Amino acid sequence: MSKRRSAALTEAQCVSLAQKILRERLCHQKLPDQPSGLDSQHKHLLELLRRTAVHGESNSVLIVGPRGSGKTMLLGCVLRELMSLKEVQKNVLLVELNGLLQTDDKIALKEITRQLHLENVVGDKVFGSFAENLAFLLEALKSGDRSSSRPVLFLLDEFDLFAHHKNQTLLYNLLDVSQSAQTPVAVVGLTCRLDVLELLEKRVKSRFSHRQVHLFSSLSFAQYVDVVLHQLRLPQDFPDHRFSTEWNGSVTRVCEDKSVQEVLKRSFNSSKDLRSLHTLLFLAVSRVCVSRSCLCEADLLEAGRWISADSKANVLHGLSILELCLIIAMKHLNDTYDGEPFNFQMVHNEFKKFIQRKSHSIHKFEKPVVMKAFEHLLQLELVRPVDSGVCKVQREYQLMKLMLEHTQVMEALQKYPQCPTDVKQWALSAFG
């Protein structure tokens, strides 16, 4: 008995350790030793930033590519290599800004001050303009001999969002400094918008070097499957060799399965972004347990089902019977009036007709109760007002539009627990 228990514990420990390794791999993506397929871009960007860091030459560059094409990964690899140089380590300063976080120039300037550790130097000083403030910050970084200044690398993620700031002051001043011989500065922008230069004002555009590094995801489906295999396989130094051999064999077997390949192909066609693939694989790995210690086809199929699940159809499963009846009444009105907007009064009349003629299982609800159910559907955004609410109309007569498709409602009815038969029949007659 004790031997059997210790064997089960060992198996449980193996599963737990395998899940821990794979979860860490999928959640905390480590930078690769060398970015694959981006050799020329890597070389160009490294040389550009090295000239700023070592020789004090100011530069500006944009890294452009769709989401998930490897912009941040490429920049991370370049910075890692750059910071490994002895003459760079203690000299270069990094300032990282993100257009989603620094939503205006005032916040951005505070963040630059914080990252350069100059809060004490600035103190309570009052500056006439943004340019004065930035010039003071860069002046404060100069070395004691006055001839040399520490190079600063400004990394602007979501670069296109900075172009929406008032007068583009931040971009203008950063690029102006990079054009002048004041302080060695490199401005690196990351964006997924190909038309980003069109967003820049003339004065900003004239100060930009017009250097662009373009990245495009050239991943084929075979390479995509190889990434799946690489991400799911256990390392060679896994403590239990027998378990890792079994696991890796099951991973190869699963990836060769036709139904799994269909799931992967759907994921590949919808987005080549590896982050969405990692979410899919994470869900599959989370399903593994001691009783079924190896990955199987059902895990990936179920994970694919979770990922592609229709969120609105899932919301319908949690509705009350009354709310579901109102949705069916709205769909009936859509069919009758060919998608024209409707109001609460029309929906209520349709529902009353159903109660009087066909239904024996649905309780007769008072109008305020039905109104409350209708408002709940409005809160869930399953129904949306047609106008923006400029003109004041009584709630009952405000025009609405149903935000659901025919198939979504039918699927929800099929999966709805203990749905009354006459409601189902009413729905079918409404759609038929």
C-alpha positions as CSV (number, residue, x, y, z in Angstrom):
1,M,0.0,0.0,0.0
2,S,2.8,2.4,0.9
3,K,4.7,1.6,-2.3
4,R,1.6,2.3,-4.4
5,R,1.1,5.6,-2.5
6,S,4.7,6.7,-3.1
7,A,4.4,5.8,-6.8
8,A,1.2,7.9,-7.0
9,L,2.9,10.8,-5.3
10,T,5.8,10.6,-7.7
11,E,3.4,10.7,-10.6
12,A,1.6,13.6,-9.0
13,Q,4.8,15.5,-8.5
14,C,5.8,14.9,-12.1
15,V,2.5,16.3,-13.4
16,S,2.8,19.3,-11.0
17,L,6.4,20.0,-12.0
18,A,5.6,19.6,-15.8
19,Q,2.7,22.0,-15.4
20,K,4.9,24.5,-13.5
21,I,7.6,24.5,-16.2
22,L,5.1,24.8,-19.0
23,R,3.1,27.6,-17.3
24,E,6.2,29.6,-16.6
25,R,7.3,29.1,-20.2
26,L,3.9,30.2,-21.6
27,C,3.3,33.1,-19.2
28,H,6.8,34.6,-18.8
29,Q,8.2,34.6,-22.3
30,K,12.0,34.7,-22.2
31,L,13.9,36.5,-24.9
32,P,15.4,34.1,-27.5
33,D,19.2,34.0,-27.9
34,Q,18.8,35.3,-31.4
35,P,15.5,36.6,-33.0
36,S,14.7,34.2,-35.8
37,G,14.2,35.6,-39.3
38,L,15.1,39.1,-38.2
39,D,18.9,39.1,-38.7
40,S,19.1,42.3,-40.9
41,Q,16.7,44.3,-38.7
42,H,18.6,43.2,-35.6
43,K,21.9,44.2,-37.1
44,H,20.6,47.6,-38.3
45,L,18.9,48.5,-35.0
46,L,21.9,47.4,-32.9
47,E,24.3,49.4,-35.0
48,L,22.1,52.5,-34.7
49,L,21.8,52.3,-30.9
50,R,25.5,51.4,-30.5
51,R,26.4,54.6,-32.3
52,T,24.3,56.6,-29.8
53,A,25.6,54.7,-26.7
54,V,29.3,54.5,-27.6
55,H,30.0,57.5,-30.0
56,G,27.3,59.9,-28.7
57,E,25.5,60.2,-32.1
58,S,21.8,61.1,-31.8
59,N,19.3,59.0,-33.8
60,S,15.6,58.4,-34.2
61,V,14.0,55.2,-35.6
62,L,10.5,53.7,-35.9
63,I,9.9,49.9,-35.6
64,V,6.7,49.2,-37.5
65,G,4.8,45.9,-37.7
66,P,1.5,44.2,-36.8
67,R,0.8,43.1,-33.3
68,G,2.6,39.9,-32.4
69,S,5.2,40.3,-35.2
70,G,8.1,40.6,-32.6
71,K,8.8,44.4,-32.2
72,T,9.2,44.3,-28.5
73,M,11.2,41.0,-28.7
74,L,13.5,42.5,-31.3
75,L,14.1,45.6,-29.2
76,G,14.6,43.5,-26.1
77,C,17.3,41.4,-27.8
78,V,19.1,44.5,-29.2
79,L,19.1,46.2,-25.7
80,R,20.4,43.0,-24.0
81,E,23.3,42.8,-26.5
82,L,23.9,46.5,-26.2
83,M,24.0,46.5,-22.4
84,S,26.5,43.6,-22.4
85,L,29.1,46.0,-23.8
86,K,31.4,47.3,-21.0
87,E,31.5,50.9,-22.3
88,V,27.7,51.0,-22.4
89,Q,26.7,49.4,-19.0
90,K,27.4,52.4,-16.7
91,N,26.9,55.1,-19.2
92,V,23.5,54.7,-21.0
93,L,20.2,55.7,-19.4
94,L,16.9,54.1,-20.5
95,V,13.5,55.9,-20.5
96,E,10.5,53.7,-21.3
97,L,7.2,55.4,-22.1
98,N,3.9,53.9,-23.3
99,G,1.2,55.7,-25.1
100,L,-1.5,53.8,-23.2
101,L,-0.1,55.0,-19.8
102,Q,1.3,58.4,-20.5
103,T,-1.8,59.9,-22.0
104,D,-0.6,63.5,-22.1
105,D,2.7,65.4,-22.1
106,K,2.5,66.4,-18.4
107,I,2.3,62.8,-17.3
108,A,5.0,61.8,-19.7
109,L,7.4,64.5,-18.4
110,K,6.8,63.4,-14.8
111,E,7.6,59.8,-15.8
112,I,10.8,60.9,-17.6
113,T,11.9,62.8,-14.5
114,R,11.1,59.7,-12.3
115,Q,13.0,57.3,-14.6
116,L,16.0,59.6,-14.8
117,H,16.0,59.9,-10.9
118,L,15.9,63.7,-11.1
119,E,12.9,64.5,-8.8
120,N,15.3,66.1,-6.2
121,V,17.0,68.2,-8.9
122,V,13.7,69.5,-10.3
123,G,12.2,70.2,-6.9
124,D,9.8,73.1,-6.9
125,K,11.2,74.8,-10.0
126,V,8.7,76.4,-12.3
127,F,9.4,76.2,-16.1
128,G,8.0,78.4,-18.8
129,S,7.5,75.6,-21.3
130,F,7.8,71.9,-21.9
131,A,11.0,72.5,-24.0
132,E,12.7,74.4,-21.1
133,N,11.8,71.6,-18.6
134,L,13.2,68.8,-20.9
135,A,16.4,70.9,-21.6
136,F,16.9,71.3,-17.9
137,L,16.5,67.5,-17.3
138,L,19.0,66.7,-20.0
139,E,21.4,69.4,-18.8
140,A,21.3,67.8,-15.3
141,L,22.6,64.5,-16.7
142,K,25.9,66.1,-18.0
143,S,29.1,64.7,-16.5
144,G,31.4,66.8,-14.4
145,D,33.8,67.7,-17.2
146,R,30.9,69.4,-19.1
147,S,32.2,68.1,-22.4
148,S,30.4,64.8,-22.3
149,S,26.8,63.9,-21.4
150,R,25.3,60.5,-20.7
151,P,23.4,59.1,-23.7
152,V,19.7,58.6,-23.2
153,L,17.6,56.0,-25.0
154,F,13.9,57.0,-25.2
155,L,11.7,54.0,-26.0
156,L,8.2,55.0,-27.0
157,D,5.7,52.0,-27.1
158,E,2.4,52.7,-28.9
159,F,4.2,55.6,-30.6
160,D,1.0,56.5,-32.7
161,L,-0.9,57.5,-29.5
162,F,1.8,60.2,-28.7
163,A,0.9,61.8,-32.0
164,H,-2.6,62.5,-30.6
165,H,-1.2,64.6,-27.7
166,K,-2.0,68.4,-27.9
167,N,0.4,70.0,-30.4
168,Q,2.6,66.8,-30.3
169,T,4.9,68.8,-27.9
170,L,6.6,65.7,-26.5
171,L,7.5,64.2,-29.9
172,Y,8.6,67.6,-31.2
173,N,11.0,68.3,-28.3
174,L,12.4,64.7,-28.2
175,L,13.1,64.7,-32.0
176,D,14.4,68.3,-31.9
177,V,17.0,67.2,-29.3
178,S,17.9,64.2,-31.4
179,Q,18.5,66.5,-34.4
180,S,20.6,69.0,-32.4
181,A,24.0,68.5,-30.9
182,Q,22.9,69.2,-27.3
183,T,22.7,65.7,-25.8
184,P,23.2,62.2,-27.3
185,V,19.7,60.9,-27.5
186,A,18.1,58.0,-29.4
187,V,14.3,58.0,-29.9
188,V,12.9,54.5,-30.7
189,G,9.2,54.3,-31.5
190,L,7.2,51.1,-31.7
191,T,3.9,51.1,-33.5
192,C,1.5,48.8,-35.4
193,R,0.2,51.6,-37.7
194,L,1.8,51.7,-41.1
195,D,0.5,55.3,-41.7
196,V,2.1,56.6,-38.5
197,L,4.1,59.3,-40.4
198,E,0.9,60.8,-41.7
199,L,-0.2,61.5,-38.1
200,L,2.8,63.7,-37.5
201,E,2.7,67.5,-37.8
202,K,5.0,69.0,-40.4
203,R,7.4,70.5,-37.8
204,V,7.6,67.1,-36.1
205,K,8.0,65.1,-39.3
206,S,10.9,67.4,-40.5
207,R,12.9,66.6,-37.3
208,F,12.4,62.8,-37.7
209,S,15.2,60.9,-39.4
210,H,12.7,58.8,-41.4
211,R,14.5,55.6,-40.5
212,Q,12.0,52.8,-40.3
213,V,12.4,49.1,-39.4
214,H,9.5,47.0,-40.8
215,L,8.6,43.6,-39.4
216,F,6.0,41.4,-41.0
217,S,4.9,38.0,-39.7
218,S,6.1,35.5,-42.3
219,L,5.2,32.4,-40.2
220,S,4.0,29.4,-42.2
221,F,1.5,26.9,-40.7
222,A,4.3,24.2,-40.5
223,Q,6.5,26.6,-38.5
224,Y,3.4,27.5,-36.3
225,V,3.0,23.7,-35.5
226,D,6.8,23.6,-34.7
227,V,6.3,26.4,-32.2
228,V,3.5,24.4,-30.6
229,L,5.8,21.4,-30.3
230,H,8.7,23.5,-28.9
231,Q,6.4,25.2,-26.3
232,L,4.8,22.0,-25.1
233,R,7.9,19.7,-24.9
234,L,9.6,19.1,-21.6
235,P,13.3,20.0,-21.3
236,Q,16.0,17.2,-21.4
237,D,17.1,17.9,-17.9
238,F,13.6,17.0,-16.5
239,P,14.1,14.9,-13.3
240,D,12.0,11.9,-14.3
241,H,13.3,10.8,-17.7
242,R,10.5,8.2,-18.2
243,F,7.8,10.7,-17.6
244,S,9.3,13.4,-19.9
245,T,9.7,10.7,-22.7
246,E,6.1,9.7,-22.4
247,W,5.0,13.4,-22.3
248,N,7.0,14.4,-25.3
249,G,5.7,11.4,-27.2
250,S,2.1,12.4,-26.4
251,V,2.8,16.0,-27.5
252,T,4.0,14.8,-30.9
253,R,1.0,12.4,-31.3
254,V,-1.5,15.2,-30.4
255,C,0.0,17.7,-32.9
256,E,-0.3,15.1,-35.7
257,D,-4.0,14.5,-35.0
258,K,-6.2,15.9,-37.7
259,S,-8.9,17.4,-35.4
260,V,-6.1,19.2,-33.3
261,Q,-4.6,20.5,-36.6
262,E,-8.0,22.0,-37.4
263,V,-8.0,23.9,-34.1
264,L,-4.5,25.1,-34.7
265,K,-5.3,26.1,-38.3
266,R,-8.3,28.1,-37.0
267,S,-6.1,29.9,-34.4
268,F,-3.4,30.5,-37.1
269,N,-5.9,31.9,-39.6
270,S,-7.5,34.2,-37.1
271,S,-4.2,35.6,-35.7
272,K,-0.5,34.7,-36.2
273,D,0.2,36.4,-32.9
274,L,1.9,33.9,-30.7
275,R,0.4,35.4,-27.5
276,S,-3.0,34.1,-28.5
277,L,-1.4,30.6,-29.2
278,H,0.1,30.7,-25.7
279,T,-3.3,31.3,-24.2
280,L,-4.7,28.3,-26.1
281,L,-1.8,26.0,-25.0
282,F,-2.0,27.3,-21.4
283,L,-5.7,26.2,-21.2
284,A,-4.8,22.8,-22.6
285,V,-1.9,22.3,-20.1
286,S,-4.2,23.3,-17.2
287,R,-6.5,20.4,-18.0
288,V,-3.8,17.7,-17.3
289,C,-4.3,15.9,-14.0
290,V,-2.8,12.9,-12.1
291,S,-5.5,10.5,-13.5
292,R,-4.6,11.5,-17.0
293,S,-0.9,12.5,-16.7
294,C,-0.2,13.1,-20.5
295,L,-1.6,15.7,-22.9
296,C,-4.3,14.3,-25.1
297,E,-6.4,15.5,-28.1
298,A,-9.4,16.3,-26.0
299,D,-7.4,18.9,-24.0
300,L,-6.6,21.0,-27.0
301,L,-10.0,20.6,-28.6
302,E,-11.7,21.8,-25.3
303,A,-9.2,24.7,-25.1
304,G,-10.0,25.6,-28.7
305,R,-13.8,25.5,-27.8
306,W,-13.2,27.8,-24.8
307,I,-11.2,30.3,-26.8
308,S,-13.7,30.4,-29.7
309,A,-16.8,30.5,-27.4
310,D,-19.2,33.2,-28.3
311,S,-19.3,35.6,-25.3
312,K,-22.8,36.9,-26.1
313,A,-24.2,33.4,-26.4
314,N,-22.7,32.6,-23.0
315,V,-24.4,35.6,-21.5
316,L,-27.8,34.3,-22.8
317,H,-27.3,31.1,-20.8
318,G,-27.6,33.2,-17.6
319,L,-30.8,35.0,-18.5
320,S,-34.2,34.3,-16.9
321,I,-37.0,32.8,-18.9
322,L,-38.8,36.2,-19.0
323,E,-35.6,37.8,-20.5
324,L,-35.2,35.0,-23.0
325,C,-38.9,35.4,-24.1
326,L,-38.2,39.1,-24.6
327,I,-35.2,38.3,-26.8
328,I,-37.4,35.9,-28.9
329,A,-40.1,38.6,-29.2
330,M,-37.5,41.1,-30.5
331,K,-36.2,38.5,-33.0
332,H,-39.8,38.0,-34.1
333,L,-40.2,41.7,-34.6
334,N,-36.9,41.8,-36.6
335,D,-38.2,39.1,-38.9
336,T,-41.6,40.7,-39.3
337,Y,-40.4,44.3,-40.0
338,D,-37.1,43.3,-41.8
339,G,-34.7,44.5,-39.1
340,E,-36.4,47.9,-38.4
341,P,-35.9,49.3,-34.9
342,F,-38.5,48.5,-32.2
343,N,-39.5,49.9,-28.8
344,F,-40.4,48.3,-25.5
345,Q,-44.2,48.7,-26.1
346,M,-43.9,46.6,-29.3
347,V,-41.9,43.9,-27.6
348,H,-44.4,43.8,-24.7
349,N,-47.3,43.5,-27.1
350,E,-45.6,40.6,-28.8
351,F,-44.8,38.9,-25.5
352,K,-48.5,39.3,-24.4
353,K,-49.7,37.7,-27.6
354,F,-47.5,34.7,-26.9
355,I,-48.7,34.4,-23.3
356,Q,-52.4,34.6,-24.4
357,R,-52.3,32.3,-27.4
358,K,-49.6,29.7,-26.9
359,S,-48.1,29.5,-23.5
360,H,-49.5,27.6,-20.5
361,S,-46.2,27.3,-18.6
362,I,-45.2,31.0,-18.5
363,H,-46.5,33.1,-15.6
364,K,-48.3,36.3,-16.5
365,F,-45.9,39.1,-15.5
366,E,-46.9,42.6,-14.7
367,K,-45.7,45.4,-17.1
368,P,-43.2,47.0,-14.6
369,V,-41.6,43.5,-14.1
370,V,-41.3,43.1,-17.9
371,M,-39.8,46.6,-18.1
372,K,-37.2,45.7,-15.4
373,A,-36.2,42.6,-17.5
374,F,-35.9,44.8,-20.6
375,E,-33.7,47.3,-18.8
376,H,-31.5,44.4,-17.7
377,L,-31.0,43.4,-21.3
378,L,-30.1,47.0,-22.0
379,Q,-27.4,46.9,-19.3
380,L,-26.0,43.7,-20.7
381,E,-25.8,45.4,-24.1
382,L,-27.8,42.7,-25.8
383,V,-30.1,45.6,-26.8
384,R,-28.9,49.1,-27.8
385,P,-30.7,52.4,-28.3
386,V,-30.7,53.6,-31.9
387,D,-30.4,57.3,-31.2
388,S,-27.8,58.7,-28.8
389,G,-30.5,60.0,-26.4
390,V,-30.5,63.6,-27.6
391,C,-34.3,63.8,-28.0
392,K,-36.3,63.0,-24.9
393,V,-38.7,60.1,-25.5
394,Q,-40.6,58.1,-22.9
395,R,-38.7,54.9,-22.1
396,E,-41.4,52.7,-23.5
397,Y,-41.2,54.3,-26.9
398,Q,-37.4,54.7,-27.3
399,L,-36.2,52.9,-30.4
400,M,-34.0,49.9,-29.9
401,K,-31.9,47.4,-31.9
402,L,-31.2,43.8,-31.0
403,M,-27.4,43.1,-31.0
404,L,-27.7,39.3,-31.5
405,E,-27.7,37.1,-34.6
406,H,-30.3,34.4,-35.4
407,T,-27.8,31.5,-34.8
408,Q,-26.7,32.9,-31.4
409,V,-30.2,32.9,-30.1
410,M,-30.9,29.4,-31.4
411,E,-27.7,28.0,-29.9
412,A,-28.5,29.5,-26.6
413,L,-32.0,28.0,-26.6
414,Q,-30.6,24.5,-27.3
415,K,-28.2,24.8,-24.4
416,Y,-30.5,26.6,-22.0
417,P,-31.2,24.3,-19.0
418,Q,-34.9,23.2,-18.6
419,C,-36.2,25.6,-21.3
420,P,-40.0,25.2,-21.5
421,T,-41.1,23.4,-24.7
422,D,-43.6,26.1,-25.8
423,V,-40.9,28.8,-25.6
424,K,-38.7,26.6,-27.9
425,Q,-41.6,26.1,-30.3
426,W,-42.4,29.8,-30.3
427,A,-38.7,30.6,-31.1
428,L,-38.7,28.1,-34.0
429,S,-42.0,29.5,-35.4
430,A,-40.4,33.0,-35.1
431,F,-37.4,31.9,-37.1
432,G,-39.2,29.6,-39.4
